[in-house]
Amino acid sequence: MTICYLDGSGKVTGVGAEWHGDGLDVTGAESGLWVSGVDYVAGWREAREAADHVNLAFLGAEFEPSELRAVAATADDGRGLVRLVGTPGAVMRLAGLLEERAQCGGGAA
C-alpha cells in the first residue's frame, strides 16, 4: 500500500513499499565507488526538487505514484539526476499525452 501526500512546502512525500522517491539514490553506489570530496547530497537535493515538481504534474494528470513517478538520483560526479520509473502502460500513456501535446502545436518552448 502506498500513501502519498503533499507536505507544507508542496512536496510529494510518501510511505509504503512502492514509494522510492524518499531515499538517496546515488548511481555511484551501484558500482561501490564514491569519490571523496564530491557533494552527492547537493545534487540529490536539486534532483529531488525537480522530481517533486514532476510528481505533482503526474498526480494532476491522474497517474498513480505506484504506476509512474520521478525519482531523485545522483550521478558518480555528484550531478543530480531525475529518473522516471513506471509501468509500461503508464509510460505509454505518458508518451501519448506528450505526442498529443506536440501535435496540437504545444511542443517544447
C-alpha positions in Angstrom: 0.0 0.0 0.0 1.3 3.5 -0.9 0.2 6.6 0.8 1.1 9.9 -0.9 0.5 13.4 0.3 1.7 16.9 -0.1 3.7 18.4 2.8 3.5 22.1 3.7 6.1 23.0 1.1 4.1 21.4 -1.7 6.5 18.5 -2.0 5.1 15.0 -2.7 6.1 12.6 0.0 5.1 9.0 0.6 5.2 6.0 2.8 5.0 2.4 1.5 6.8 -0.4 -0.2 6.4 1.1 -3.6 7.4 4.7 -2.9 11.1 5.0 -3.9 11.4 8.8 -4.1 12.4 9.4 -0.5 15.8 7.8 -0.4 19.2 9.0 -1.6 19.8 7.1 -4.8 23.4 7.5 -5.9 24.4 5.7 -9.1 28.0 5.6 -7.9 26.8 3.4 -5.0 25.9 0.7 -7.6 29.5 0.4 -8.5 30.6 0.8 -5.0 32.7 3.8 -5.9 32.1 7.2 -4.2 34.6 9.9 -4.9 35.9 11.7 -1.8 35.0 15.3 -1.8 32.1 15.1 -4.2 28.9 16.6 -2.7 26.4 13.9 -3.7 23.7 15.3 -1.4 23.6 18.8 -3.1 23.0 17.1 -6.5 20.4 14.9 -5.0 18.6 17.8 -3.3 18.3 19.6 -6.7 17.1 16.4 -8.3 14.6 15.9 -5.5 13.1 19.3 -6.0 12.7 18.6 -9.8 11.3 15.2 -9.1 8.7 16.6 -6.7 7.6 19.1 -9.3 7.2 16.3 -11.9 5.4 14.1 -9.5 2.9 16.9 -8.8 2.3 17.1 -12.6 1.8 13.3 -12.7 -0.8 13.5 -9.9 -2.5 16.3 -11.8 -2.6 14.1 -14.9 -4.2 11.3 -12.8 -1.2 9.0 -12.7 -0.9 7.0 -9.5 2.6 7.0 -7.9 2.6 3.2 -8.0 2.4 3.4 -11.8 4.6 6.4 -12.7 6.9 8.6 -10.6 10.0 10.7 -10.8 12.8 9.6 -8.6 15.8 11.7 -7.5 19.2 10.3 -8.0 22.9 11.4 -8.2 25.5 10.6 -10.9 29.0 9.5 -10.0 30.3 13.1 -10.3 27.6 14.5 -7.9 25.2 15.9 -10.6 21.6 15.5 -9.8 19.6 13.1 -12.0 15.8 12.5 -12.2 14.7 9.1 -13.3 11.3 8.2 -14.4 10.1 4.9 -13.1 6.8 3.4 -14.3 4.9 0.5 -15.6 4.9 0.0 -19.4 1.3 1.0 -19.7 1.7 4.3 -17.7 4.8 5.2 -19.7 2.9 4.5 -23.0 0.1 6.7 -21.7 2.6 9.5 -20.9 4.2 9.2 -24.3 0.7 9.5 -25.9 0.0 12.7 -23.9 3.3 14.2 -24.9 2.7 13.3 -28.6 -0.8 14.7 -28.5 0.6 17.9 -27.0 3.3 18.2 -29.7 0.8 17.6 -32.5 -1.5 20.4 -31.2 1.2 23.0 -31.5 2.1 22.9 -27.9 5.6 21.5 -28.4 8.6 22.4 -26.3 9.0 26.1 -25.6 
